[in-house]
Each structure stands twice: as C-alpha cells, then as structure tokens.
Amino acid sequence: MLARRETTAAQRLFGLLACILMVAGSALAQTITVAMHYSPEEAAPLEACFADYEAQNPGVDIVYQQIAYGDYLQTVLTSRIGGQSPDVYHLYNIWGPQMVDNAVLAAPPAEIETWIRDTYIPATVETATINDQVWGVPTEVSNYMLVYNKQLLAEAGFDAPPQTWDELLEMAAAMTERNADNNITVAGYAYGPSLANVVHPFLVMLASRGVDLFTDDFSGTNLTSEEAVEVLNQQIELFNQGITDRSIEVWDFPSGSVAMMFMASWYEATLQQAFGESFDEVVGVAPIPMGEDWRTLQYAFYFGVDANSPNQEAAWNFIQWLNSPQAAGSPSCMGTMLLGLGALTANTEDIAAAQDTMGDSYTAPFIAALERSVPEPNVIQAAEIERVLQTYLERAWAGELSAEEALSQADAEITDILSEFY
C-alpha cells in the first residue's frame, strides 16, 4: 500500500512538473507574423531564411502573411481594429504617416536605429523617417533615371544620351516616327499609364529645379511656383511637338517603340526578359537630363513593428538578422531576395557584397544616383494627393488646361486635403 501511495504521489509530482514545463514553454514560445505584399514565389528565398532563423532560435516561429499591394494599407488598418494585426509590417514609405498618425507603429530601440543609420544610405533612411523619428528598416528602394534605347539614338545620329531638357527635345523629335495615318509608331518619349509613371517624372524634374512638392510645414504645395509651371510646360511641349501622346506608354519600351523615358530601377528584370542577349546593346541608363544639378526621386519599402505586438523585441531582432549578412562577403537574406527580383537595396553591406550583380551597366547608375535622390514626401493621404496631381497633369498634357491653370487647381485641392491634418 505504501509503495502504491509513493507511486501515486510521484505520478502527481511528475504531472505537476509537466504542466509547469508546458506553461513555461508556452510563455517562451513566440510567433512572429510578417506581413508583406510579395507573392509566395517572390518571397520563396525568405521562407528558407525563416526556417534558418527558427533553427537558430528555438521557440520562435516565423509566419509569412501575404497582403495584396493595392489593399495593404486598408487591410492593415482594418485588421488592427479587430485585434488581428501582424507583428511586422513591410510598408511603402508613403503609407507610414497614416500608420504613425493611427499609432500603429512602434519606434525601434535606440540600438536598432543606430544600426539603421550606420548601415543604410542616408537618403533612404529619410524615406522611413517621419517627424524626425526613424520608424523602420529600409528594404527595397527605387529611384528614377533616364532609360533610353541605344539603337534608336544611334540610328538618329546621336552618340550619347541628352544632358539637358533642350537636348532631350531635339533627340526625341528626331527619333519619333509616324505611319501613313499619322499615328506614332516610335515615340521619342513616353509617360504613363500608372499614377507613378505620370506623377513621379514630374516630381523628378521639380526636384532637379530645387523645389519640393510641399511647403516645409506640409500646409500647402509649391505647385504654383515659377519652377513648377516651367516644368509642366516642358512636359507639355513633348505633346505639342507630337513627340508623344496618351496612346504611348512606358510599357511599350520592350517592343522598341519608345526611345526614352524616366523609369524606376525595378524595371530591369522585364527589360532583360524582353531583350535577352541584346539587353546591353539596346538598353542604356543615364542621369536625368536637367543639367549638372539634376536630382531624382526615391521611394522605398521598410520593415516596421506593430505598437501592440507582444513580441516587439524579438521582432526587431529578427528584422535586423534578416537584413544583416549571414556570412562574410555575402548579402543579407533580404538583399538576396531583392537581387533575385532585380530590385535595389540601399543597405551598404549588401551593395558591397553584390557588386557582380549591382555593378552592371544598368544597375550601377541607379545605385550611384541614390546620393542624388530626393525622398518621396511622407505626408498623410499621399496616395490621394498624388491621384489629384495625376488628374491635373494629364489634363494639361491633353490641352484642356494651361500649366498655370492645372497647377493652380491642383494646389487648391491638395491644400484642402492637407488642411485636415497639418
């Protein structure tokens, strides 16, 4: 009987210890959910890194959550109301102000912010900065350069791309071709059709004139400035001379029917696929042709952490690991993924480790231009504001409004939007 009682007591003790260990294990277990817009195929290299991190950090589980790019911001804000927010966000920088305004994001620990500033190109750090506070770790970065068809330039008698806007007009006119019905078959220049393909080239030219889109306090715009009107008139001249029209798009470049365009760095993969072995002979990249003081526009994505996440410290540690080299001389996990997509990173360690990829004739000029890149303005309702600007730019291109009228009306509507927040 005594032995049975001792056995029963031992079993109870063992059961109690097992329960304690289970509770302790549950407390130590951490699931970090990472929300990004990349498809499973695009994110595949990261999935392998997630598994490595889990192996190196027992008790930590990394879960990938895909949110469609077009629905990302609204999905995040809605899910957070329902208490279903992820731990880590991957944000387009213009979404940041709205998320900060809604107290969604947590500021990184001081040591993480120091690492960000030490590791990333300063202009790109600015894309993740709101009200002088860095809110995340920059990842994919894009900026704009003049992308041109070398063969079309050579056939028109030019041995170098334009360096000024007047030269661009001259060359673009010489390369433009029309058929018997007077339709453009080869456009000297192309815009659109997306919001970015319309608005960003205008902002690039405005930055090259030393003018920001918004006033310093974000209470209004500089769209009625002399420089802004001159920039839009320069664009209108392309349409007035028949160099381009609204039937021509930047996506026509791979067909050989576009001579020049302002295009973002990420388009390389599409162009390589289109031109194959002829890529280097056809595709050229040059500075923005706005004189010696040219500037370009930069936008970026960055990792941020949810302010309500119970795993903030673990989340920041994971983000830093994901964006740090896993071996000497090798890119980070995030850098490897971006390089595979033909995208850029402003992580100086990744750039140094991937010169064989990022040092090619297409990518190197974009990397060099990061130092001349003006960050896309981080304002609340940036997407709505850019849609307003797109509408008026296109109306001016179509001849419905003069440059002064278009920009004055855009300024009024945008200032009205800004007045709700600034």
N, C-alpha and C positions, 0 to 999 in steps of 0.2 A: 504493500500500500504506500509506504514511504517513498519507494523508488518511483511509483506511478505519479505521486504528488510532485516529486522533484522533476520528473519529465514534463509534467503539465506546466509547472512554473517556468521551466526552461523554454518550453514552446511559446508560452505567453511573452517571455522576455524577448525571445527571438522575433516574434511577431511585432512587438513594440518597436524593437530596433529597426526592423524592416520598414515599418511605417515612417519612423523618423527619417530614415535614409531616403525614402521615397519623397517625403515632403521637402527635405533638404535638396534633393536632386531637382525637384520641380522648381524650387526657388532659384537654383543656379542656372537652370536651362533658360536660354534666351533665343527667341525667334526674331530675326531682323528682316522685315519685309522691305524690299527695294522696288519702288515704282518707277518705271522708265517707259518711253514710248517706242523703243526698238522692238522689232518683231523677234520671235524666238530664234529665227535663223540668224538675224543680225547679232543677237545677244549671245549666241552659242559660245563664243570664246570666254564670255564672262561666267557662264554656267560652270565651266571647268575650273575657273578660279574660285568660284563659290565653294566647290567641293574641296579644293585645297585648303581654303580658309577654315572650313568646318573641321577638316582633319587636324589642322594645327591648333584649333581652339575647341576642344571637346565641350559639348554642351551648348554650342552656338549653332543655330540653324539659319541659313540664308534662304529666303523665299523671294523669287522673282515675280513681280506683278506687272503685266503689260497694260498700259493705258494708251488708247489711241491719241496721237498727237493733237488732232483737232478738238478732242474732248477733254484734254488733260486737265486744264485749269478748273473747269466746271466740275469735272468728276472728283477732283481732289477736294474742292470746297464742299461739295455735297456729301461726300463720304465722311468728311471730318465731322459734319453736323451729326451724322449717325453714329459717330464713335468708331468708325471702321478705317481710320487713316493708317497709311503705312508708316514705317519708322523713317525711311529715307526717300526723298524726292529727287528726281532728276528734272531740273527746271530750265526752260527757255528764259533768258535773263529778264525779258520784259514782263514775265508773269510774277517775278519776285516782289515788286512793290505792292501788288494786291494781296499777296500772301503775307507780307510783313504787316500790312495795314490790318489784316484779319488775325494777326498774332498766331499765324500757322507755324512760322519757322523759329527754330532755336539758334541763337548766336553760337558760333563754335567756341570751344575753350581757347584760352589765350595761346596755348602752345600749338594748337592746330592753326590758328590764324597766323601765327609767326611762320609756321611751315608753309602755309599758302603763299604768303608774301615773299618768302625766300625761294620758292620753287617755280612760281608762275610769272610770266611776263606781266609787268605792271598794268599795261592797258587792259589785259584780260581780267586781272583781279578787279578792275573797276566795273566790269560787267556784273560781277557778283556783289557789288557794294551799293548799299542804299543808306542814305543819311550817315555817311562816313563809317558805316559798320559793314564788315565783310560777313556775308551770310552763308557761304558755301565754298566748295572746292571746284574750280573750273574744270570742265572736261572738253567736250567738243567745241571748237571755236571756228568761226567762219569770218572771212573778210572778202573784200572785192578788189579785183584787178581788171585791167583791160585784157580780155581774151580775144584773140584775133586769128584769122585764117591766113597762115603764111603764104600759101599758094596763091590765094586771091590777091594779096598785096603784091606779090612778085609779078603776077600776070598784068597788074595795073601799072607796073613800072616803079614800085616802091621797094626799097631795100631795108627799111626799118619802120617800126610802128610809129604813130604820131606821138609827139611830146606835148602838144598844145591842142586846145579845142579847135582852133582855126585849121590846124593841120589835119585833125580828125575829120572836119567837114570836107576839106579838099579831097582827102583819100577816100572817104566814104562815098562821095559823089562819083568819083572815078570808078569805083568798084560796083556801083549799083547798075543792075541790068533789068530791062523790061521786055515783055513779049509784044506780039503784034496787037494784043488787046490792051496794052499799056499797064498790065499787071506786073508787079515786081517779081522777078524770078531769082535775083540775087540782091539782097538788101545790104547796103553799106553799113547799116547799124540796126540793132533790134532791141526792143523793150518788151516787157510783159511776158505772159498774161497775168502772172500771180501778183498779189499785193507786194511781195518783196521785190519782184522784178520791175515794178513801177516806182515804188517809194524809195527803195534803197539807193538806186542810182542818183536820184535827186539829192538825197542826203549826203552821198559821197561827194558830189560836186559842191554842195553847200559847205561841207567840212573843208574842202580844198580852198574855199574862199575865206576860211577862218571864221565861219559863222555857225553857231549851234542852232538846232531847231527850236529850242525853248529858251526863255529867259532864265537867268540864274536861279530864280526862286520858283520856277515852274508855274508861274501865274499867267503866263502868256507865251506867245511864239515870236520868232523873228522872221516870220514869213512875209511881212510887208517891207522888209529891209531892201535896200537897193541891190544888195548882193543876191538875195533870193529871187528877186524879179529878173535880174540878169541871167541867173542860172536857168530859170524856166524858159526865158526867151531863147537861150542857146539850145535847149531841147526842142522847142517849137520849130526852130529853123531846120532841124532834121526832117520834120514833116512837111514844112513849107517847100523845101527843095526836092521833095519826093524821094529822099534817101531811105525812108522807112514809112510804114503805115501800120494801122492797127491789125492788119491781117498777118503781119510778120511777128513771130515770137522767138524768144531766145532758144526755145526747144528745137527750132529749125536749124540751129548751128550744125548738128551732126550730119545733116543732109548736104552740107556745102553751100547752102543758100543764104548764109549770113556771114558777113565779113568781120564784124566787130560787135562787141557787147561788153558791158560791165557784168561780170559773173562772179559768184562766190566759189570758194576753193573746193567745196564738196562735189562739184560737177565733174571732177576729173574721171571718176570711175565710169560714168556714162560716156564720156568722150573717148576714153580708151577702148571701151567696148565697140563704139561706133567706127573708129578709125583703125583699130587693130595695129598692125605693124607700121602703119603710116602715121601714127599718132604724133611722133616727134617732128615729122616733116610737115605736118599740117597745122598743129595747134601751137600757138605762141601765147606767152603771157608777158605783159608789160605794165609799167606804172600807169596810174590814172593820168591821162593827158591834160593836166591842168597846170602845167608849168613846174618850176623847181619846188614850190611849196605844196605840192599835191598831198592830199590826205585821203584816207579811205575809211570805210565804216566797218565796224566789227561787232558781231554778236556772238553769244556763247550760251552753252548749257552748263549747269553746275549742280553738284550734289548738295542738298540741304537736309537737315534733320527736323522732324516734327517736334514742336514745342511740348506736346503732350506725350511723347514717346517715353515709356518706362525704361527704354534701353539707350538713352542718349549717349552715354559714354562709350558703350560698346559699338554704337552706330558710327560715331566719329572715328573710333579706332579702325573699324572695318573700312570706312571710306578712305582713310589715309593709307591703309595697307593696299587697297585696290588701285591706288594711284601712285604707288611707290615701286621702284624696280625690285623684282623678286630675286634678281641675280645681278652681279656687277656687269655693266655694259649692256644690259637688256632693258627694253621698255617695260613699263608697268603693265598690269593686266588691262587697264582701261586704255592705255596707249596702244597696246597690241590690237585691241578690238577696233579702235578708231582708224588705225593704219590700214587694217583689213577692209574697212569701209571706204577708204580713200579720203578720210576726213583729217582735219588738223587737230593738233593739241598744242597748247601754249605751255605745257609742262617742260621746263628746260632740260630736265633729266631725260625725258622721252625723246626730245629733239636731238640731244647729243647721242643717244643710243641708236637712233634710227636714221642716220644720215644716208644710208644706202637707199632708203625709201623716200625720205623727206628732202633729200638733196637733189632730186631730179629737176629737169628744166621747167616742169610745170609747177611743182610744189615749192621749190626754193624761193621764188619771188614772193609767194604768199606769206611764207614764214618771215622773210625779211621785212615785209610790209606790216607785220604786227606792231612794229615800233612806230609806224606812222598811222596806226588805226585808231580812230575815234570811237569809243564805245557807243553802241546804240543807247539812246536815252532811256533810263529806268524811271518811267512815270506810271502812275496808276491809270488804267484804261488805255495803255499804249496801243493795243491792237485796235480798239475802236478809233483812236486818234489817227492811226495810220490808214484805216479804211476811209476816213473822211478826206485825208490828204490825197489818197489814190483817186478818189472820185474827181477832185478838182484838177489834179494834174492831167487826167485823161480828158477832161472837158476842154482844157487849154490846148492839149495836143490836137483835139478834133476841131479846133477853131471856134468852139461855142463861146468861149470866154477869152479875154486877153489875159496875159500873165498877171497883170495888176489885179484884174477882177477876180481871177481864180484864187490867187493867194490871199486877197483881202477877205473873200468869203470863207475860205478855209480857216484863216486866222480867227474869224469871228466864231465859227462853230467849235473849233478846238479850244479856244479860250473859255467858251461856255462850259465845255466838259471839264476843263482844269479847275474852274471856279468852284466845283463841288468838293474838291479835295485839297486845294492849295490856297 
